[in-house]
Amino acid sequence: MIKTGTYTKRLRKTNKQLEPHFFEPSVLDRYRNDPDYALRETGLGTTEGSDAKPSSLQQYVWGHKANGSPCIMAFLYHLCGLSVRDQMHWHLHEIENPKKVGATIDARYVKPIVQGGFRDTISIYEAVYLYLREIQNLFRPDVLFPNLPDEKPLFLVPLAYNSEKAMADFAKDTYTLLQYNMKTLAKRILAPEVQEEISERIKKEQRRQLLKLYFTQNAILPAYFEEMLTALLEINELRKLSAHRLTQAKQDRNYFELQANLVDRLQSGLGSMMRAFAVTEKGTQYILSQAVLDYKVVVY
């Protein structure tokens, strides 16, 4: 443990290891493209071989304020693992009066983090990634989603800022994540009378139409499918927004709410599609991870 530093001194004074501290999401910005650090969804640390002074935050979790905007919570004990320099950085981004702004951790963390039990809920953002991962596994050794990483991408979280730029960046990254390999899907559509149509869809990169064709062949159309496709169309439009500078929400537009609405529709469609893929590819949905099927998805 670091011997000096803002939070180390605080721990020595109070001995409150599980004292929660809340921070603005911007605290993570300096680590995102720094090769000296490995930033994960719930932790960070200096990379092996880095010249930076050893520094790590074993765990942080996401939360939100009363107005719906996101924040980050970390326990005092974990903050003490940061270097002196990083402790100063985190202190600069700390929310001084979390009660005043209604800062609290997301419900999904209460059971495992606060009460020491197993989690039984996931956020809509986690659901999108977990469902994509399950679908990806159904198609192995083929790859359906070439842009799907081994761990949940850092952008798949609530927006840090209520701005057009933040929404455009999120939409661009999400749209890329969801682009599937058309040839992987096409070779599973076997009806000879539609092969010419398949070639045309691939040529024109009409992914939505090819996806519909796949499920039509298998006489199954997942619930929320059309709603998910509409959300994808909206995301495609949003990614075209100007991202050259940070702008405030146009006419008080709530991009936090807009993002949550889109992601909720996405996860609903992907969850249903995951089950449909399991039946069409493996003959049963029980091939899916039981934990993923049992999670309750909550909107935050």
Buried (B, 14 or more C-beta within 10 A) or exposed (E): EBEEBBBBEBBEEEEEEEBBBBBBBEBBEEBEEBEBBBBBBBBBBBEEEBEBEEBBBBBBBBBBBEEBBBBBBBBBBBBBBBBBEBBEBBBEBBBEEBEEBEBBBBBBBBBBBEEEEEBEBBBBBBBBBBBBBBBBBBBEEEEBBEBBEEEBBBBBBBBBBBBBBBBBBBBBBBBEBBBBBBEBBBEEBEEEEBEEBBEEBBEEEBBBBBBBBBBEBBEBEBBBBEBBBBBBEBBBEBBEBEBEEEBEBEEEBBBBEBBBBBBBBBBBBBBBBBBBBBBBBEEEEEBBEEEBBEBEBBEB
